[in-house]
Amino acid sequence: MRLQNRLNAVVYDTVIIGAGLSGLAAGIRLAYYEKKVCVVEKHYTIGGLNSFYRLRKRDHDVGLHAVTNYAAPGTKTGPLSKLLRQLRLRWEDFALCPQIESSVVFPGHTLRFNNEFEFFRSQVEQEFPSQKDGFNRLVERINSHDELHLTNETASARAVLNETLSDQVLIDMLFCPLMFYGSPTPHDMDFSQFVIMFKSIFEEGFARPARGVRLIMKNLVNHFRKLGGELRLKSGVQKILSENGHATGVLLDNGDVIEAKNVLSSAGIAETLRLSDCPAPLQAENPPGAISFVETIFSLDCQPADLGHRQTIVFYNDADPFHYEPPTDPCDLRSGIVCSPNNFQYGEGDEIEEGRIRITALADPKYWEPLSDDAYYPAKDDWCARIAAAAVKHIPDFRKHVVDTDMFTPRTITKFTSHLNGAVYGAPKKVRDGRTHLDNLFICGTDQGFLGIIGSMLSGISMANLHLLK
Ligand SMILES: Cc1cc2nc3c(=O)[nH]c(=O)nc-3n(C[C@H](O)[C@H](O)[C@H](O)COP(=O)(O)OP(=O)(O)OC[C@H]3O[C@@H](n4cnc5c(N)ncnc54)[C@H](O)[C@@H]3O)c2cc1C
């Protein structure tokens, strides 16, 4: 260790690895209670999986289709209002505009939904009349489940759905959006995770800030800094330092040492264990996830609504049954998500000027990550075109209107977030209580188990409250 770089002998209360949503939310909570806290981020900018960038004079979001868990401003209950209260933020700081309408489209069946759950219930009754009672029993079971309890045992959501519903198409149609927006495991989900996603998507719903995720990220960082928090960008952690089962700080890639009484990591459980010289058997018990995606972003010379496309998000699947797993091909063309950032209920003057269509498809990290640059860029062009061709079976054909295209792959995700395999929803085995083999090293974010935009912030808050504000 290069002790000559030990930074001014400051000892922080907590050093947080990662300036994504969970790390920044935890940082705000700690700084509010006057803890000396430093967030270190490997990348040159904030946001992690939910960052933003500018390309050819266009602003893009990395990981925002929609903010889930929508609640109207002033609502007193639910995850969003809890989050704002805990972080001392105002509703205007997120400026959320609700979705118009979304749908799940399978062969022979379409389920539409908006931010009113009774509309979705009526859709299920209309498309699957024989499943009405079973669906109502499932909803009761979901609403009586305490999904956030940190000691919940892992349980199969498919088993629960099979107890209440008999139509496999309906079961898959319920799984499809919930898996696409939050399952680290193929085929099935942990029931608590299913409940989190069901409530956040079908019961609460989607929204988006008119200016995208920039607004949320910048408000988080400004708030954190105003409270006295320190943020260091381009500061990758190469090692978590420890003595006798106790973390003492972090060693950065540039040789600097930051000493701290606690370390909170949002880098992922497998990634964090690797950074902390954890014994090999424990590392083997916590493998990284394998579910990753490609995301294609098409800029159009018209609004999607001009082509007749007014839906906010379309989850489509052509296969019987639905498959959610790392594909054997570079991308899975049988299913995907089409999101149009234009199709939200923006206030007057807030509409996005340029038309955008984003399409997400499952992708195989083992194909994308090792490609040489010579093979990578042509492969991107090829699969981008194939994905668009697959999606236009479900939405109006927008391809003649494309004026610019960007695409990112599992390789991009690994490069900019350091998540192994570009695994968007992290490891299959979550660490709900956030504890690790070191008594003061904790996990927050995706691999603690609350994920997505709102979930990861709640994770940072919960872990800060539970372990670092006692
Ligand atoms: C394409 C895509 C679409 C998505 N769409 C949605 C959506 O519509 N709605 C929604 O709710 N969610 C969506 N998500 C998911 C959501 O973005 C994530 O769940 C959330 O951002 C995770 O936040 P986090 O803080 O847990 O992790 P991360 O954002 O991964 O933050 C971890 C941070 O740690 C940093 N880091 C890692 N290793 C080190 C190290 N050694 N040293 C220093 N720093 C390190 C990383 O660079 C990163 O910034 C999407 C994600 C993707 C990729």
The ligand as an ORCA input file, in Angstrom:
! r2SCAN-3c Opt
* xyz 0 1
  C     -30.812      0.447    -20.065
  C     -31.375      0.595    -18.682
  C     -32.699      1.002    -18.531
  C     -33.236      1.168    -17.254
  N     -34.496      1.629    -17.146
  C     -35.009      1.883    -15.928
  C     -36.282      2.477    -15.805
  O     -36.917      2.832    -16.787
  N     -36.793      2.674    -14.560
  C     -36.109      2.316    -13.436
  O     -36.628      2.521    -12.331
  N     -34.871      1.746    -13.527
  C     -34.309      1.538    -14.744
  N     -33.059      0.986    -14.849
  C     -32.392      0.506    -13.617
  C     -31.809      1.616    -12.774
  O     -31.107      2.507    -13.603
  C     -30.860      0.989    -11.732
  O     -31.577     -0.006    -11.009
  C     -30.292      1.974    -10.748
  O     -29.779      3.089    -11.420
  C     -29.206      1.280     -9.928
  O     -28.569      2.206     -9.083
  P     -27.426      1.722     -8.090
  O     -27.003      2.902     -7.306
  O     -27.869      0.529     -7.337
  O     -26.249      1.175     -8.998
  P     -25.332      1.869    -10.089
  O     -26.077      2.875    -10.840
  O     -24.708      0.753    -10.854
  O     -24.208      2.617     -9.242
  C     -23.009      2.011     -8.873
  C     -21.890      2.996     -9.111
  O     -20.687      2.472     -8.546
  C     -19.611      2.822     -9.390
  N     -18.507      1.889     -9.143
  C     -18.473      0.563     -9.411
  N     -17.283      0.043     -9.044
  C     -16.554      1.073     -8.522
  C     -15.259      1.169     -7.967
  N     -14.437      0.108     -7.879
  N     -14.842      2.382     -7.534
  C     -15.650      3.488     -7.602
  N     -16.890      3.439     -8.134
  C     -17.334      2.247     -8.581
  C     -20.189      2.688    -10.786
  O     -19.420      3.397    -11.734
  C     -21.597      3.255    -10.585
  O     -21.631      4.644    -10.835
  C     -32.459      0.857    -16.100
  C     -31.130      0.461    -16.255
  C     -30.587      0.343    -17.532
  C     -29.137     -0.016    -17.658
*
